[in-house]
Amino acid sequence: MLSLSGDSRSRITRRPPRSLKQEYQEFLLQRIEEYKNALTREQLMEIGDEAVRELEESAAGQYLLTEVLLLEHVDRIIVRRLRLPSFPRWRQKHRALRAAQRSPTHWGLEADGPLVSAVRRLEPGDVAVVLGAAALPAALFIAAHEAEVFLLDHDLASVEGAESRAVSEQLAGRFQALVVTFGGWFPDVAPGVAVIDPAALAPARVRDRNALLAELQARTRPGGVHIVLPSPAANEVIPLAPEALQALYGGWEIVRRRRTKAGAGFTATKPERQLDTAVHVSE
């Protein structure tokens, strides 16, 4: 998780798609670190002693025992203790998991929702931005399609929870969670899809909220889509209705769901040429 201030201006570059081998190594490292973090210092030292004994027996004095060799063998012992799968076994399970994660219903999302059609147009390595940690299911659904996802929220605990979920779903390599002040710093990316939870923007001042959306709109690629999520259920407080944001999308093509109540959200598509495209609203 990264916490970024308004003074930070480092460029976030687009990363190339990773191979299955790289994902497998990341899986092993995550499980190893989780195991180490759950041990006491004494327990870690015992594993270190075991590693020394095994290396000395196998080396038979033929090479010098170094710290690097020792650390690598400690990891091998942990892999053995956890019975972590070999690459072929992991690959088989991973492919099945990823296929399931690419179904919107796996995340509790609508099978025919606007997010599904927007994600189908993404290519591996494309960028998506998600505003609000409550929209984590949408963020992970996008990441499962090999896009690079940046989730932004102002709450540290929510961002840390999102990171943990991404790790458990084996999607952390395509997922970055950032703690930001809305209306301040924004990652230097050009998203093709953005998902916006209006409730996440409610605590921000109107000026900051407008500045955030203006920045996101300017960075979005021509033809990119913003999906403004529906309001909470009727028995919940609605701090900011989706319709309150619609006026900020002048020049974009606006589509609302047919025969739905207020608060159902909308999608906005950035025109290829902003000045030549009129706003269209589907009632």
NUNU-518035 format. One record per residue: residue in three letters; x, y, z of N, C-alpha, C in turn. Coordinates in steps of 0.05 Angstrom, whole numbers, padded with zeros to 5 digits, always signed. Example, Ala and Ser with C-alpha at 12.3 -4.5 7.8 and 13.67 -1.06 7.14 Angstrom:
# residues 2
ala+00264-00114+00156+00246-00090+00156+00264-00066+00156;ser+00257-00045+00142+00273-00021+00143+00258+00001+00157;
//
This chain:
# residues 283
met+00017-00024+00000+00000+00000+00000+00018+00025+00000;leu+00010+00045-00015+00026+00069-00017+00009+00092-00006;ser+00021+00109+00010+00008+00133+00019+00022+00156+00006;leu+00006+00173-00009+00018+00193-00026+00007+00220-00019;ser+00025+00239-00018+00017+00267-00011+00015+00283-00036;gly+00004+00307-00033+00001+00325-00055+00028+00334-00067;asp+00050+00331-00052+00076+00340-00063+00089+00318-00079;ser+00079+00294-00078+00092+00271-00092+00084+00272-00121;arg+00104+00271-00139+00099+00273-00167+00113+00251-00183;ser+00120+00230-00170+00134+00208-00184+00115+00195-00204;arg+00126+00189-00227+00110+00177-00249+00106+00147-00244;ile+00081+00138-00247+00075+00110-00245+00074+00099-00273;thr+00092+00082-00280+00094+00072-00308+00078+00047-00311;arg+00070+00042-00336+00055+00018-00343+00074-00006-00343;arg+00066-00026-00329+00082-00050-00327+00074-00071-00347;pro+00093-00085-00359+00086-00106-00379+00072-00129-00365;pro+00055-00144-00380+00041-00167-00368+00062-00187-00358;arg+00056-00200-00336+00074-00219-00323+00069-00247-00333;ser+00090-00263-00333+00087-00291-00341+00076-00307-00318;leu+00066-00331-00324+00057-00349-00303+00079-00356-00283;lys+00103-00359-00293+00126-00364-00276+00130-00342-00255;gln+00127-00317-00264+00130-00294-00246+00108-00294-00225;glu+00083-00300-00234+00061-00301-00215+00065-00324-00195;tyr+00076-00346-00204+00081-00368-00186+00101-00361-00165;gln+00123-00348-00173+00143-00339-00154+00132-00319-00134;glu+00114-00302-00143+00101-00283-00125+00083-00297-00105;phe+00069-00318-00115+00052-00334-00097+00069-00347-00075;leu+00092-00359-00083+00109-00371-00063+00120-00351-00042;leu+00129-00328-00052+00140-00308-00034+00119-00298-00014;gln+00094-00294-00024+00073-00285-00006+00067-00305+00016;arg+00066-00330+00008+00060-00351+00028+00083-00354+00048;ile+00108-00352+00038+00131-00354+00055+00132-00331+00075;glu+00127-00307+00066+00127-00283+00084+00105-00285+00105;glu+00081-00294+00096+00059-00297+00115+00067-00317+00137;tyr+00080-00339+00130+00089-00359+00149+00110-00347+00168;lys+00129-00333+00157+00150-00322+00174+00139-00302+00194;asn+00120-00285+00185+00108-00265+00202+00092-00277+00225;ala+00084-00302+00222+00069-00315+00243+00086-00329+00264;leu+00113-00330+00259+00131-00344+00276+00145-00325+00296;thr+00153-00336+00318+00170-00321+00337+00199-00321+00327;arg+00215-00304+00339+00243-00303+00332+00257-00330+00337;glu+00249-00343+00360+00261-00368+00367+00254-00390+00346;gln+00230-00390+00336+00221-00409+00316+00236-00405+00290;leu+00240-00379+00283+00255-00373+00258+00284-00383+00261;met+00296-00379+00285+00323-00388+00289+00325-00418+00287;glu+00305-00433+00296+00305-00462+00294+00305-00470+00264;ile+00290-00456+00248+00290-00463+00219+00317-00457+00207;gly+00330-00435+00217+00356-00428+00207+00376-00450+00214;asp+00375-00460+00239+00393-00482+00247+00388-00507+00230;glu+00363-00512+00224+00357-00536+00207+00369-00532+00179;ala+00367-00507+00169+00378-00502+00142+00408-00505+00142;val+00422-00496+00163+00451-00499+00165+00459-00529+00165;arg+00445-00545+00181+00451-00574+00182+00447-00587+00154;glu+00425-00581+00141+00420-00594+00115+00440-00585+00094;leu+00448-00559+00094+00467-00550+00075+00495-00562+00080;glu+00503-00564+00105+00529-00576+00111+00530-00605+00103;glu+00508-00619+00107+00507-00647+00099+00509-00651+00069;ser+00495-00634+00054+00495-00636+00025+00520-00625+00012;ala+00532-00605+00025+00556-00592+00013+00580-00610+00015;ala+00583-00623+00038+00606-00641+00043+00632-00625+00039;gly+00632-00600+00048+00655-00583+00046+00663-00574+00019;gln+00646-00577-00001+00653-00570-00028+00649-00540-00035;tyr+00632-00526-00019+00629-00498-00024+00625-00483+00003;leu+00629-00457+00002+00627-00440+00026+00597-00434+00031;leu+00589-00438+00056+00562-00432+00064+00559-00401+00067;thr+00543-00389+00051+00539-00360+00052+00511-00353+00063;glu+00508-00328+00069+00482-00319+00080+00460-00322+00059;val+00467-00317+00033+00447-00319+00012+00438-00348+00009;leu+00457-00367+00009+00449-00395+00008+00432-00403+00032;leu+00439-00393+00055+00423-00400+00079+00395-00390+00077;leu+00392-00365+00069+00365-00353+00067+00348-00368+00046;glu+00361-00375+00023+00346-00390+00003+00337-00417+00013;his+00354-00430+00029+00347-00456+00039+00325-00454+00061;val+00326-00433+00076+00304-00429+00096+00278-00427+00081;asp+00277-00413+00059+00252-00411+00043+00244-00438+00033;arg+00263-00454+00024+00257-00481+00014+00245-00498+00036;ile+00255-00496+00060+00244-00511+00083+00215-00503+00088;ile+00210-00477+00087+00183-00467+00092+00164-00477+00070;val+00173-00476+00045+00156-00487+00023+00150-00516+00029;arg+00170-00531+00039+00165-00559+00044+00146-00563+00067;arg+00148-00547+00088+00130-00549+00111+00102-00542+00103;leu+00098-00522+00087+00072-00513+00079+00060-00531+00057;arg+00077-00548+00046+00068-00565+00024+00057-00549+00001;leu+00071-00528-00006+00062-00511-00028+00065-00526-00054;pro+00047-00522-00073+00047-00537-00097+00070-00531-00116;ser+00078-00551-00132+00098-00547-00153+00085-00529-00174;phe+00102-00519-00192+00092-00501-00213+00070-00513-00230;pro+00074-00538-00240+00052-00550-00256+00026-00552-00241;arg+00027-00561-00216+00002-00563-00200-00010-00536-00195;trp+00007-00516-00188-00003-00489-00183-00016-00477-00209;arg-00003-00482-00231-00012-00471-00257-00040-00481-00263;gln-00045-00507-00258-00071-00518-00264-00093-00505-00246;lys-00087-00503-00220-00106-00491-00202-00109-00461-00208;his-00087-00448-00215-00088-00419-00220-00106-00413-00244;arg-00103-00429-00264-00120-00424-00288-00149-00427-00282;ala-00156-00447-00265-00184-00451-00258-00194-00427-00240;leu-00176-00418-00222-00184-00395-00205-00188-00370-00222;arg-00169-00365-00241-00172-00341-00257-00196-00342-00274;ala-00203-00365-00285-00227-00367-00301-00252-00361-00285;ala-00253-00370-00260-00275-00363-00242-00276-00333-00236;gln-00252-00321-00231-00251-00293-00224-00259-00275-00247;arg-00258-00285-00271-00267-00269-00294-00297-00269-00299;ser-00311-00284-00282-00340-00283-00283-00350-00261-00263;pro-00367-00243-00272-00376-00222-00254-00391-00233-00229;thr-00405-00255-00233-00420-00266-00210-00402-00276-00188;his-00377-00282-00195-00357-00291-00174-00354-00269-00153;trp-00357-00244-00161-00353-00221-00144-00379-00209-00135;gly-00402-00222-00142-00427-00210-00135-00436-00187-00152;leu-00424-00186-00176-00431-00164-00195-00452-00174-00215;glu-00466-00155-00227-00486-00162-00247-00474-00174-00272;ala-00485-00195-00282-00474-00208-00306-00477-00191-00330;asp-00497-00174-00331-00501-00157-00355-00497-00127-00349;gly-00482-00121-00328-00477-00094-00320-00458-00079-00339;pro-00457-00053-00338-00439-00038-00356-00410-00044-00352;leu-00402-00052-00328-00374-00058-00323-00365-00081-00340;val-00382-00101-00344-00375-00125-00359-00368-00118-00388;ser-00385-00102-00400-00379-00094-00428-00355-00076-00430;ala-00350-00059-00410-00327-00042-00411-00301-00058-00408;val-00301-00078-00391-00277-00094-00386-00270-00111-00410;arg-00290-00119-00425-00285-00135-00449-00268-00120-00469;arg-00268-00094-00469-00253-00078-00488-00224-00073-00479;leu-00218-00081-00454-00191-00077-00444-00172-00098-00454;glu-00147-00090-00458-00126-00109-00465-00107-00112-00442;pro-00092-00135-00441-00073-00139-00419-00054-00115-00416;gly-00051-00105-00392-00033-00082-00387-00047-00056-00388;asp-00073-00055-00398-00088-00030-00397-00092-00022-00368;val-00099+00004-00364-00101+00015-00337-00131+00021-00330;ala-00138+00015-00305-00164+00023-00294-00160+00036-00268;val-00177+00056-00262-00177+00070-00236-00204+00065-00222;val-00202+00059-00196-00226+00054-00180-00226+00074-00157;leu-00246+00090-00154-00248+00109-00132-00267+00098-00111;gly-00255+00092-00088-00271+00081-00066-00266+00052-00060;ala-00257+00046-00036-00250+00018-00029-00275+00000-00028;ala-00299+00012-00025-00323-00004-00026-00328-00017-00053;ala-00315-00006-00074-00317-00017-00101-00296-00038-00106;leu-00285-00050-00085-00264-00070-00088-00272-00094-00106;pro-00296-00105-00104-00303-00126-00122-00300-00119-00151;ala-00308-00095-00159-00304-00086-00186-00274-00084-00193;ala-00258-00074-00174-00230-00071-00179-00216-00098-00184;leu-00224-00118-00168-00211-00145-00171-00222-00159-00196;phe-00246-00154-00203-00257-00165-00228-00241-00155-00252;ile-00235-00129-00251-00219-00117-00273-00190-00129-00273;ala-00178-00131-00249-00151-00142-00247-00150-00170-00257;ala-00171-00186-00253-00171-00213-00263-00170-00215-00293;his-00176-00193-00307-00174-00192-00336-00147-00180-00345;glu-00127-00180-00327-00100-00173-00333-00096-00143-00338;ala-00114-00127-00328-00110-00098-00329-00095-00089-00303;glu-00082-00066-00304-00069-00055-00281-00089-00037-00267;val-00095-00043-00242-00116-00029-00227-00104-00012-00205;phe-00113+00013-00204-00105+00031-00183-00130+00038-00167;leu-00131+00029-00142-00154+00035-00124-00146+00058-00106;leu-00162+00079-00106-00156+00103-00091-00177+00107-00069;asp-00168+00112-00045-00187+00118-00023-00172+00135-00003;his-00187+00150+00013-00175+00168+00033-00171+00154+00060;asp-00183+00130+00063-00182+00116+00089-00161+00094+00089;leu-00142+00096+00107-00120+00077+00108-00129+00048+00114;ala-00146+00045+00133-00155+00018+00140-00170+00005+00117;ser-00185+00020+00102-00200+00008+00080-00180+00000+00058;val-00160+00016+00053-00140+00009+00033-00124-00016+00041;glu-00117-00017+00066-00102-00041+00076-00119-00066+00073;gly-00145-00064+00079-00163-00087+00075-00165-00095+00046;ala-00165-00075+00028-00167-00081+00000-00141-00095-00010;glu-00119-00087+00000-00093-00099-00006-00093-00129+00002;ser-00102-00134+00027-00102-00161+00037-00119-00179+00020;arg-00143-00169+00012-00160-00185-00005-00147-00191-00032;ala-00134-00171-00043-00120-00175-00069-00099-00197-00067;val-00085-00197-00044-00064-00218-00040-00077-00245-00038;ser-00099-00248-00023-00112-00274-00019-00124-00284-00045;glu-00131-00266-00063-00142-00274-00089-00120-00277-00110;gln-00095-00275-00103-00072-00277-00121-00074-00257-00144;leu-00083-00233-00137-00085-00211-00157-00068-00187-00150;ala-00051-00189-00129-00036-00166-00119-00017-00155-00140;gly-00007-00172-00158+00012-00163-00178+00000-00143-00198;arg-00026-00143-00200-00040-00124-00219-00056-00104-00204;phe-00051-00100-00179-00069-00084-00162-00051-00066-00144;gln-00057-00040-00145-00043-00022-00127-00064-00006-00112;ala-00062-00005-00086-00080+00010-00069-00066+00035-00058;leu-00077+00058-00062-00064+00083-00055-00082+00099-00036;val-00070+00109-00015-00084+00128+00003-00078+00156-00007;val-00099+00170-00015-00096+00196-00027-00116+00216-00014;thr-00110+00241-00016-00129+00262-00009-00143+00271-00035;phe-00169+00266-00036-00183+00272-00060-00181+00302-00066;gly-00175+00307-00092-00172+00335-00100-00143+00344-00100;gly-00125+00326-00090-00096+00332-00089-00081+00317-00110;trp-00061+00301-00101-00045+00285-00119-00061+00264-00133;phe-00054+00258-00158-00067+00236-00173-00046+00221-00188;pro-00048+00194-00189-00028+00178-00203-00026+00185-00232;asp-00002+00184-00243+00004+00192-00271-00003+00169-00289;val-00028+00164-00294-00037+00141-00310-00058+00151-00330;ala-00064+00135-00350-00084+00142-00370-00104+00118-00372;pro-00124+00118-00355-00142+00095-00353-00161+00093-00377;gly-00168+00069-00384-00189+00064-00404-00216+00060-00391;val-00215+00053-00365-00240+00049-00350-00236+00060-00322;ala-00256+00074-00312-00256+00083-00284-00283+00076-00271;val-00281+00067-00247-00305+00060-00231-00306+00079-00207;ile-00329+00092-00204-00331+00113-00183-00354+00106-00164;asp-00347+00104-00139-00367+00100-00118-00373+00128-00106;pro-00397+00139-00112-00404+00166-00102-00401+00169-00072;ala-00407+00147-00057-00406+00149-00028-00377+00155-00018;ala-00357+00146-00033-00329+00151-00026-00322+00180-00029;leu-00336+00194-00047-00330+00223-00051-00346+00241-00033;ala-00366+00231-00019-00383+00247-00003-00368+00264+00018;pro-00348+00253+00033-00334+00269+00053-00318+00292+00042;ala-00311+00290+00017-00293+00311+00005-00309+00337+00001;arg-00295+00359+00002-00307+00385-00005-00315+00385-00034;val-00336+00400-00040-00345+00401-00068-00323+00409-00087;arg-00307+00429-00079-00285+00438-00096-00265+00415-00101;asp-00258+00400-00080-00239+00378-00083-00251+00356-00100;arg-00276+00350-00095-00290+00329-00111-00290+00336-00140;asn-00297+00361-00146-00297+00369-00174-00269+00368-00187;ala-00249+00376-00171-00222+00375-00181-00213+00347-00187;leu-00220+00328-00169-00213+00300-00173-00225+00289-00199;leu-00251+00294-00203-00264+00283-00227-00254+00297-00252;ala-00247+00323-00250-00236+00336-00274-00209+00325-00281;glu-00193+00318-00261-00166+00306-00266-00170+00278-00278;leu-00188+00263-00267-00193+00236-00277-00203+00237-00306;gln-00221+00255-00312-00232+00258-00339-00210+00266-00359;ala-00193+00284-00351-00171+00293-00368-00152+00271-00375;arg-00147+00253-00355-00127+00232-00359-00139+00208-00373;thr-00166+00205-00374-00178+00182-00387-00174+00183-00417;arg-00168+00160-00428-00163+00158-00457-00189+00165-00473;pro-00186+00175-00497-00210+00179-00514-00224+00153-00518;gly-00250+00153-00515-00266+00129-00516-00267+00114-00490;gly-00254+00123-00469-00254+00110-00443-00281+00114-00430;val-00286+00097-00410-00313+00096-00397-00310+00100-00367;his-00327+00117-00357-00330+00121-00328-00356+00108-00320;ile-00355+00091-00300-00379+00077-00289-00384+00088-00261;val-00406+00103-00259-00413+00114-00233-00433+00094-00220;leu-00426+00083-00197-00441+00062-00185-00467+00072-00173;pro-00486+00053-00170-00512+00061-00158-00509+00070-00129;ser-00531+00082-00119-00532+00090-00091-00536+00065-00074;pro-00531+00068-00047-00536+00045-00029-00566+00038-00029;ala-00572+00016-00015-00600+00007-00013-00617+00028+00000;ala-00643+00026-00004-00662+00047+00005-00661+00051+00035;asn-00654+00031+00051-00653+00034+00080-00627+00046+00090;glu-00609+00053+00071-00584+00065+00079-00584+00095+00072;val-00568+00109+00086-00565+00138+00081-00551+00142+00054;ile-00561+00160+00038-00548+00165+00012-00533+00192+00015;pro-00507+00191+00021-00493+00217+00025-00488+00232-00001;leu-00487+00219-00024-00482+00232-00049-00495+00215-00071;ala-00516+00226-00084-00529+00211-00105-00512+00211-00130;pro-00513+00190-00146-00498+00190-00172-00506+00213-00190;glu-00531+00220-00189-00541+00242-00207-00527+00268-00201;ala-00517+00271-00176-00503+00296-00169-00477+00299-00185;leu-00466+00277-00195-00441+00278-00210-00445+00281-00240;gln-00470+00275-00249-00475+00275-00277-00470+00301-00291;ala-00475+00323-00277-00472+00350-00288-00442+00356-00294;leu-00424+00340-00282-00395+00345-00286-00385+00332-00311;tyr-00402+00318-00325-00394+00304-00349-00404+00317-00375;gly-00401+00343-00376-00409+00357-00400-00392+00349-00424;gly-00405+00343-00447-00390+00334-00470-00385+00304-00472;trp-00392+00289-00451-00389+00260-00451-00416+00248-00459;glu-00416+00224-00469-00440+00209-00475-00450+00195-00450;ile-00473+00204-00440-00484+00193-00415-00505+00173-00421;val-00504+00150-00407-00524+00129-00410-00533+00120-00383;arg-00559+00123-00378-00571+00113-00353-00587+00087-00360;arg-00590+00071-00339-00606+00047-00344-00635+00053-00350;arg-00646+00038-00368-00674+00042-00375-00692+00032-00352;arg-00714+00047-00348-00735+00039-00329-00723+00033-00302;thr-00707+00051-00292-00696+00048-00265-00702+00073-00249;lys-00701+00070-00223-00706+00093-00205-00681+00111-00204;ala-00685+00134-00192-00662+00151-00187-00642+00137-00169;gly-00617+00144-00173-00596+00132-00156-00585+00106-00168;ala-00593+00100-00193-00584+00075-00205-00556+00077-00217;gly-00545+00100-00218-00519+00104-00230-00520+00108-00260;phe-00497+00113-00272-00496+00117-00301-00468+00112-00311;thr-00466+00110-00337-00439+00108-00350-00435+00132-00367;ala-00410+00140-00369-00403+00163-00385-00379+00155-00402;thr-00382+00160-00428-00361+00153-00448-00348+00178-00458;lys-00321+00179-00456-00307+00202-00466-00306+00202-00496;pro-00314+00223-00510-00314+00223-00539-00286+00223-00550;glu-00283+00213-00575-00258+00214-00589-00249+00242-00593;arg-00268+00259-00599-00263+00288-00602-00284+00302-00586;gln-00276+00313-00563-00295+00323-00543-00314+00344-00554;leu-00304+00363-00571-00320+00385-00580-00340+00377-00601;asp-00336+00354-00614-00353+00346-00636-00375+00326-00627;thr-00376+00319-00601-00394+00298-00592-00415+00310-00573;ala-00440+00306-00579-00461+00317-00562-00467+00297-00540;val-00478+00307-00518-00486+00290-00496-00512+00276-00503;his-00512+00250-00498-00536+00234-00503-00544+00221-00477;val-00569+00224-00469-00580+00212-00445-00601+00192-00452;ser-00597+00167-00443-00617+00146-00448-00634+00143-00424;glu-00659+00150-00426-00678+00149-00403-00687+00121-00398;
//
